[in-house]
Amino acid sequence: MIYLGIDGSISRVRLEGLRVAPVLYSIYRSLPLHYFDTYTHIALDSGAYPCWTHAKKEQGKTDNPPNFTVNGAVDFNYYLDTALSWQQDGRKFTWIAADLSVDESFDDTLKNCEALRKHGLNALPAYKQGQPEWQLLYLCNNFDHIGLGSTDKDTGSQSTDRWLRQAFDVICDNDGYPTVKVHGYRLVSYYDKYPFNSCDSTSWAQRTLPDLKKRIPWAKESELIPHVLTYYTRRPRCPRFIRDDQLEFKLAS
């Protein structure tokens, strides 16, 4: 499943066009919750990455960052209240991110995850590029659903690909099947290469839709969005991880 990223910067036409799509809602730019009444699958993202970039951009300036952030991290109480307000209305996020900061420590991630789960929220801890392998092993042994997050600005880089290969070597069993569900943050380009349970695209509105508009300039945006959905919903998913030694055997046979 591929979740399409949405937030308060998305136009109403786009929001309504995605009604049948799985969406990942970032609270960094908030929206009234009634917008999501028709979505069947919606996950909640803390917006840690845009909060972090905003903090770096505004460093040294007098302007304050959004009032729900603290030193580039999302305020936990604000995040919890947002998730609970949805739940109390009889709706439910399929899962929510537990990381509230790009550089959050592993211990803090686990504390957030435990606190969110105590409120009945399906919180996902994330393993990030550059963290020690034992942390990934811990997550795989103690959770049934985790996230993977690259720290590369360009997730299409060789370093991200190399890191994912190392991560799935740990995550998968001897037959190459994941032992836990894995969501890939900003890793939709690897959806057909590694056995993710789900990924998200935050660039569909900035890249995929404009590219389609260039090819069909006479079409209305509302007419193009169904084609964007088709592009993502029909993307092939990789069911099994092929290790290097298995790949060499496969090529030789």
C-alpha contacts under 8 A as a table, 3 or more apart, distances in Angstrom:
res1	aa1	res2	aa2	distance
1	M	22	P	7.53
1	M	197	N	6.66
1	M	198	S	4.65
1	M	199	C	6.67
1	M	233	T	7.27
2	I	22	P	6.74
2	I	188	V	7.25
2	I	198	S	5.53
2	I	199	C	5.00
2	I	200	D	5.28
2	I	201	S	7.20
2	I	232	Y	6.56
2	I	233	T	6.84
3	Y	21	A	7.33
3	Y	22	P	4.78
3	Y	23	V	4.60
3	Y	24	L	5.49
3	Y	42	I	7.92
3	Y	43	A	7.99
3	Y	198	S	7.38
3	Y	199	C	6.25
3	Y	200	D	4.46
3	Y	201	S	6.35
4	L	21	A	7.40
4	L	22	P	6.39
4	L	23	V	4.65
4	L	24	L	5.72
4	L	200	D	5.69
4	L	201	S	5.11
4	L	202	T	6.28
4	L	204	W	6.98
5	G	23	V	5.73
5	G	24	L	4.61
5	G	25	Y	5.97
5	G	26	S	7.24
5	G	200	D	6.69
5	G	201	S	5.82
5	G	202	T	4.61
5	G	203	S	7.66
5	G	204	W	7.72
6	I	9	S	7.70
6	I	10	I	6.22
6	I	15	L	7.63
6	I	23	V	6.64
6	I	24	L	6.05
6	I	25	Y	5.05
6	I	26	S	6.41
6	I	202	T	7.50
7	D	10	I	5.84
7	D	25	Y	5.75
7	D	26	S	5.37
7	D	27	I	6.67
7	D	28	Y	7.21
7	D	29	R	5.29
7	D	30	S	6.01
7	D	31	L	6.51
8	G	11	S	7.92
8	G	29	R	4.56
8	G	30	S	5.03
8	G	31	L	5.12
9	S	29	R	6.66
10	I	14	R	6.43
10	I	15	L	6.58
11	S	14	R	5.35
11	S	15	L	6.27
12	R	15	L	4.95
12	R	16	E	6.02
13	V	16	E	5.34
13	V	17	G	6.06
13	V	221	E	7.69
13	V	222	S	6.35
14	R	17	G	4.92
14	R	18	L	6.31
14	R	221	E	7.90
14	R	222	S	7.15
14	R	225	I	7.18
15	L	18	L	5.38
15	L	19	R	6.90
15	L	35	Y	7.84
16	E	19	R	5.46
17	G	20	V	7.76
17	G	222	S	6.55
17	G	225	I	6.10
17	G	226	P	7.18
18	L	21	A	5.10
18	L	22	P	7.88
18	L	23	V	7.75
18	L	225	I	7.54
18	L	229	L	7.66
19	R	38	T	5.95
19	R	39	Y	5.33
19	R	40	T	7.97
20	V	38	T	7.75
20	V	39	Y	6.28
20	V	40	T	6.98
21	A	39	Y	7.06
21	A	40	T	7.59
21	A	41	H	7.29
21	A	229	L	7.05
22	P	39	Y	7.10
22	P	40	T	6.87
22	P	41	H	4.70
22	P	42	I	5.74
23	V	39	Y	7.69
23	V	41	H	6.47
23	V	42	I	4.92
23	V	43	A	6.42
24	L	42	I	5.75
24	L	43	A	4.79
24	L	44	L	5.74
24	L	45	D	6.42
24	L	200	D	7.13
25	Y	42	I	6.97
25	Y	43	A	6.18
25	Y	44	L	5.02
25	Y	45	D	5.76
26	S	29	R	6.69
26	S	30	S	7.19
26	S	44	L	6.18
26	S	45	D	4.65
26	S	46	S	5.79
26	S	47	G	5.13
27	I	30	S	4.75
27	I	31	L	7.61
27	I	44	L	7.67
27	I	45	D	6.74
27	I	46	S	5.93
27	I	47	G	6.01
27	I	79	Y	7.92
28	Y	46	S	6.96
28	Y	47	G	5.02
28	Y	48	A	7.96
28	Y	50	P	7.07
28	Y	51	C	6.90
28	Y	66	P	7.95
31	L	35	Y	7.28
32	P	35	Y	6.03
33	L	36	F	5.76
33	L	37	D	7.52
33	L	86	W	7.12
34	H	37	D	5.53
35	Y	38	T	7.76
36	F	39	Y	5.44
39	Y	42	I	6.46
41	H	93	F	7.33
41	H	94	T	6.35
42	I	93	F	5.48
42	I	94	T	5.97
42	I	95	W	7.82
43	A	93	F	5.14
43	A	94	T	5.35
43	A	95	W	5.12
43	A	96	I	5.64
44	L	83	A	7.70
44	L	93	F	6.55
44	L	95	W	6.53
44	L	96	I	4.53
44	L	97	A	6.34
45	D	48	A	7.86
45	D	96	I	6.02
45	D	97	A	5.28
46	S	74	V	6.69
46	S	79	Y	6.97
46	S	96	I	7.91
46	S	97	A	6.23
46	S	98	A	7.67
46	S	99	D	7.06
46	S	100	L	5.80
47	G	50	P	5.66
47	G	51	C	6.14
47	G	74	V	7.45
47	G	100	L	7.46
48	A	51	C	5.15
48	A	52	W	6.08
48	A	72	G	7.73
48	A	73	A	6.22
48	A	74	V	6.45
48	A	99	D	7.10
48	A	100	L	5.24
48	A	101	S	4.75
48	A	102	V	5.74
49	Y	52	W	5.08
49	Y	53	T	6.26
49	Y	101	S	7.10
49	Y	102	V	5.87
50	P	53	T	5.04
50	P	54	H	5.95
51	C	54	H	5.09
51	C	55	A	6.16
51	C	69	T	7.13
51	C	72	G	5.30
51	C	73	A	6.30
51	C	74	V	7.15
51	C	101	S	7.83
52	W	55	A	5.13
52	W	56	K	6.34
52	W	72	G	4.71
52	W	73	A	6.70
52	W	101	S	7.02
52	W	102	V	6.55
53	T	56	K	5.12
53	T	57	K	6.07
53	T	72	G	7.84
54	H	57	K	5.04
54	H	58	E	6.01
54	H	65	P	7.01
54	H	72	G	7.33
55	A	58	E	5.24
55	A	59	Q	5.87
55	A	65	P	6.67
55	A	71	N	6.95
55	A	72	G	5.05
56	K	59	Q	5.17
56	K	72	G	7.91
58	E	61	K	5.32
58	E	62	T	7.93
58	E	63	D	7.03
58	E	64	N	7.79
58	E	65	P	7.45
61	K	64	N	7.95
64	N	67	N	7.65
65	P	69	T	6.75
65	P	72	G	7.99
66	P	69	T	5.80
67	N	70	V	7.94
68	F	74	V	6.00
68	F	75	D	5.41
68	F	78	Y	6.33
69	T	72	G	5.95
69	T	73	A	5.24
69	T	74	V	4.38
69	T	75	D	5.21
70	V	73	A	5.14
70	V	74	V	6.20
70	V	75	D	6.07
72	G	101	S	6.90
73	A	100	L	5.60
73	A	101	S	4.62
73	A	102	V	7.70
74	V	78	Y	7.71
74	V	79	Y	7.05
74	V	100	L	5.16
74	V	101	S	6.63
75	D	78	Y	5.45
75	D	79	Y	6.30
75	D	100	L	7.53
76	F	79	Y	5.08
76	F	80	L	6.06
76	F	100	L	7.33
76	F	112	N	7.89
77	N	80	L	5.07
77	N	81	D	6.04
78	Y	81	D	5.18
78	Y	82	T	6.22
79	Y	82	T	5.19
79	Y	83	A	6.39
80	L	83	A	5.19
80	L	84	L	6.08
80	L	116	L	7.01
81	D	84	L	5.08
81	D	85	S	5.90
82	T	85	S	5.30
82	T	86	W	6.62
83	A	86	W	5.40
83	A	87	Q	6.44
83	A	93	F	7.72
83	A	121	L	7.76
84	L	87	Q	4.85
84	L	88	Q	5.91
84	L	119	H	7.95
85	S	88	Q	5.21
85	S	89	D	6.48
86	W	89	D	5.43
86	W	90	G	7.11
86	W	91	R	5.73
86	W	92	K	6.45
86	W	93	F	7.74
87	Q	90	G	5.42
87	Q	91	R	4.98
87	Q	92	K	5.13
87	Q	93	F	7.59
88	Q	91	R	7.07
93	F	96	I	6.73
93	F	121	L	7.82
93	F	122	N	7.74
94	T	122	N	6.99
95	W	121	L	7.11
95	W	122	N	4.76
95	W	123	A	5.76
95	W	124	L	6.82
96	I	121	L	7.21
96	I	122	N	6.05
96	I	123	A	4.79
96	I	124	L	6.09
97	A	100	L	7.81
97	A	123	A	5.63
97	A	124	L	5.11
97	A	125	P	6.73
97	A	126	A	7.77
98	A	109	T	6.12
98	A	110	L	7.84
98	A	112	N	5.78
98	A	113	C	5.16
98	A	116	L	7.66
98	A	123	A	5.45
98	A	124	L	5.37
98	A	125	P	5.27
98	A	126	A	7.30
99	D	102	V	7.41
99	D	104	E	6.91
99	D	109	T	5.56
99	D	112	N	7.33
99	D	125	P	6.66
99	D	126	A	6.81
100	L	104	E	7.04
100	L	109	T	7.83
101	S	104	E	5.00
104	E	108	D	6.46
104	E	109	T	6.66
105	S	108	D	5.24
105	S	109	T	6.31
106	F	109	T	5.10
106	F	110	L	6.36
106	F	135	Q	7.65
107	D	110	L	5.19
107	D	111	K	6.24
108	D	111	K	4.97
108	D	112	N	6.10
109	T	112	N	5.16
109	T	113	C	6.11
109	T	125	P	6.28
109	T	126	A	7.71
110	L	113	C	4.98
110	L	114	E	6.10
110	L	125	P	6.66
111	K	114	E	5.17
111	K	115	A	6.12
112	N	115	A	5.16
112	N	116	L	6.08
113	C	116	L	5.24
113	C	117	R	6.08
113	C	123	A	5.47
113	C	124	L	6.67
113	C	125	P	6.23
114	E	117	R	5.18
114	E	118	K	6.22
115	A	118	K	5.26
115	A	119	H	7.03
116	L	119	H	5.45
116	L	120	G	6.98
116	L	121	L	5.56
116	L	122	N	7.52
116	L	123	A	6.18
117	R	120	G	4.97
117	R	121	L	4.74
117	R	122	N	5.95
117	R	123	A	6.02
118	K	121	L	7.20
124	L	145	H	6.26
124	L	146	I	5.17
124	L	147	G	6.27
125	P	139	L	7.58
125	P	145	H	7.99
125	P	146	I	5.43
125	P	147	G	6.11
126	A	146	I	5.71
126	A	147	G	4.24
126	A	148	L	5.42
126	A	149	G	6.70
127	Y	131	Q	7.06
127	Y	135	Q	7.27
127	Y	136	L	6.04
127	Y	139	L	7.97
127	Y	146	I	7.55
127	Y	147	G	6.17
127	Y	148	L	5.07
127	Y	149	G	6.34
128	K	131	Q	5.84
128	K	148	L	5.84
128	K	149	G	4.73
128	K	150	S	5.89
128	K	151	T	6.90
129	Q	148	L	7.88
129	Q	149	G	6.39
129	Q	150	S	5.11
129	Q	151	T	5.71
129	Q	160	T	7.77
129	Q	163	W	6.69
130	G	151	T	7.88
131	Q	135	Q	7.13
132	P	135	Q	5.86
132	P	136	L	7.44
133	E	136	L	5.29
133	E	137	L	6.44
133	E	167	A	7.99
134	W	137	L	4.94
134	W	138	Y	6.11
135	Q	138	Y	5.00
135	Q	139	L	6.33
136	L	139	L	5.13
136	L	140	C	6.22
136	L	167	A	7.66
136	L	170	V	7.69
136	L	171	I	7.92
137	L	140	C	5.13
137	L	141	N	6.17
137	L	170	V	7.08
137	L	171	I	7.69
138	Y	141	N	5.18
138	Y	142	N	6.14
139	L	142	N	5.21
139	L	143	F	5.54
139	L	146	I	7.11
140	C	143	F	5.73
140	C	144	D	6.97
140	C	146	I	7.71
140	C	171	I	6.69
140	C	179	T	7.17
140	C	180	V	6.32
143	F	146	I	6.86
143	F	180	V	7.35
144	D	179	T	7.87
144	D	180	V	4.86
144	D	181	K	6.09
145	H	180	V	5.58
145	H	181	K	4.53
145	H	182	V	5.90
145	H	183	H	7.75
146	I	180	V	7.21
146	I	181	K	6.31
146	I	182	V	5.17
146	I	183	H	6.34
147	G	182	V	5.50
147	G	183	H	4.61
147	G	184	G	5.82
147	G	185	Y	6.96
148	L	182	V	7.02
148	L	183	H	6.21
148	L	184	G	4.99
148	L	185	Y	6.12
149	G	184	G	6.31
149	G	185	Y	5.18
149	G	186	R	7.41
149	G	187	L	7.87
150	S	155	T	6.55
150	S	160	T	6.33
150	S	185	Y	7.40
150	S	186	R	7.78
150	S	187	L	7.88
151	T	155	T	7.86
152	D	155	T	5.50
152	D	157	S	7.53
152	D	159	S	7.84
152	D	160	T	6.76
154	D	157	S	5.77
155	T	160	T	5.80
155	T	186	R	7.32
155	T	187	L	6.80
156	G	160	T	6.68
156	G	161	D	7.26
156	G	189	S	7.35
157	S	160	T	5.48
157	S	161	D	6.59
158	Q	161	D	5.05
158	Q	162	R	6.02
159	S	162	R	5.05
159	S	163	W	6.06
160	T	163	W	5.06
160	T	164	L	6.13
161	D	164	L	5.18
161	D	165	R	6.29
162	R	165	R	5.20
162	R	166	Q	6.44
163	W	166	Q	5.14
163	W	167	A	6.13
164	L	167	A	4.91
164	L	168	F	6.04
164	L	194	Y	7.91
165	R	168	F	5.40
165	R	169	D	6.14
166	Q	169	D	5.14
166	Q	170	V	6.77
167	A	170	V	5.35
167	A	171	I	6.27
168	F	171	I	4.65
168	F	172	C	5.68
168	F	178	P	7.56
168	F	194	Y	7.54
168	F	241	F	7.09
169	D	172	C	5.76
169	D	176	G	7.95
169	D	241	F	7.82
169	D	243	R	7.00
170	V	173	D	7.86
171	I	178	P	5.54
171	I	179	T	6.04
171	I	180	V	7.11
172	C	175	D	7.48
172	C	176	G	5.05
172	C	177	Y	4.93
172	C	178	P	4.05
172	C	179	T	5.60
172	C	241	F	7.14
173	D	176	G	5.25
173	D	177	Y	5.51
173	D	178	P	6.27
173	D	179	T	6.38
174	N	177	Y	7.55
175	D	240	R	7.89
176	G	240	R	5.20
176	G	241	F	4.52
176	G	242	I	6.19
176	G	243	R	7.46
177	Y	195	P	7.41
177	Y	239	P	7.32
177	Y	240	R	5.24
177	Y	241	F	6.39
178	P	181	K	6.84
178	P	182	V	7.91
178	P	195	P	6.98
178	P	240	R	7.68
181	K	196	F	7.17
181	K	197	N	5.51
182	V	195	P	7.96
182	V	196	F	5.20
182	V	197	N	5.20
182	V	198	S	6.61
183	H	196	F	5.99
183	H	197	N	5.88
183	H	198	S	4.75
183	H	199	C	5.27
183	H	200	D	7.95
184	G	187	L	5.09
184	G	188	V	7.02
184	G	196	F	6.72
184	G	198	S	6.41
184	G	199	C	4.47
184	G	200	D	6.64
185	Y	188	V	7.74
185	Y	199	C	6.03
185	Y	200	D	5.81
185	Y	201	S	7.90
186	R	199	C	6.92
186	R	200	D	5.55
186	R	201	S	5.63
186	R	202	T	6.57
187	L	190	Y	5.68
187	L	191	Y	7.05
187	L	199	C	6.00
187	L	200	D	6.65
187	L	201	S	7.35
188	V	191	Y	5.10
188	V	199	C	5.16
188	V	200	D	5.72
188	V	201	S	5.93
189	S	192	D	7.43
190	Y	193	K	5.04
190	Y	194	Y	6.06
191	Y	194	Y	5.96
191	Y	195	P	7.04
191	Y	196	F	6.26
191	Y	198	S	7.72
191	Y	199	C	6.80
191	Y	235	R	7.92
191	Y	236	P	7.37
191	Y	237	R	5.56
191	Y	238	C	6.36
192	D	195	P	7.50
192	D	235	R	7.43
192	D	236	P	5.52
192	D	237	R	4.57
192	D	238	C	4.48
193	K	237	R	7.57
193	K	238	C	5.45
193	K	241	F	7.86
194	Y	237	R	7.99
194	Y	238	C	5.46
194	Y	239	P	7.48
194	Y	240	R	6.96
194	Y	241	F	5.85
195	P	237	R	7.02
195	P	238	C	4.81
195	P	239	P	4.99
195	P	240	R	5.39
195	P	241	F	6.09
196	F	199	C	6.81
196	F	237	R	7.63
196	F	238	C	7.23
196	F	239	P	7.87
201	S	204	W	5.92
202	T	205	A	7.39
203	S	206	Q	5.03
203	S	207	R	5.69
203	S	208	T	7.17
204	W	207	R	5.47
204	W	208	T	4.79
204	W	209	L	6.17
204	W	228	V	7.80
205	A	208	T	6.20
205	A	209	L	5.34
205	A	210	P	7.14
206	Q	209	L	6.64
206	Q	210	P	6.41
207	R	210	P	5.44
207	R	211	D	5.95
208	T	211	D	5.22
208	T	212	L	6.26
208	T	228	V	6.96
209	L	212	L	5.13
209	L	213	K	6.18
209	L	224	L	7.30
209	L	225	I	7.22
209	L	228	V	6.54
210	P	213	K	4.85
210	P	214	K	6.28
211	D	214	K	5.22
211	D	215	R	6.61
212	L	215	R	5.17
212	L	216	I	6.22
212	L	224	L	7.24
213	K	216	I	5.07
213	K	217	P	5.07
213	K	219	A	7.23
213	K	221	E	7.66
213	K	224	L	7.42
214	K	217	P	5.33
216	I	219	A	5.77
219	A	223	E	6.29
219	A	224	L	6.77
220	K	223	E	5.20
220	K	224	L	6.52
221	E	224	L	5.04
221	E	225	I	6.34
222	S	225	I	5.60
222	S	226	P	7.72
223	E	226	P	6.51
223	E	227	H	7.79
224	L	227	H	5.38
224	L	228	V	6.56
225	I	228	V	4.90
225	I	229	L	6.30
226	P	229	L	5.03
226	P	230	T	6.24
227	H	230	T	4.96
227	H	231	Y	6.21
228	V	231	Y	5.07
228	V	232	Y	6.58
229	L	232	Y	5.32
229	L	233	T	5.88
230	T	233	T	5.20
230	T	234	R	5.80
231	Y	234	R	5.83
231	Y	235	R	6.39
232	Y	235	R	5.33
238	C	241	F	7.60
242	I	246	Q	6.04
242	I	247	L	6.04
243	R	246	Q	5.16
243	R	247	L	5.98
244	D	247	L	4.95
244	D	248	E	6.18
245	D	248	E	5.16
245	D	249	F	6.33
246	Q	249	F	5.04
246	Q	250	K	6.04
247	L	250	K	4.96
247	L	251	L	6.11
248	E	251	L	5.19
248	E	252	A	6.17
249	F	252	A	5.08
249	F	253	S	6.04
250	K	253	S	5.30
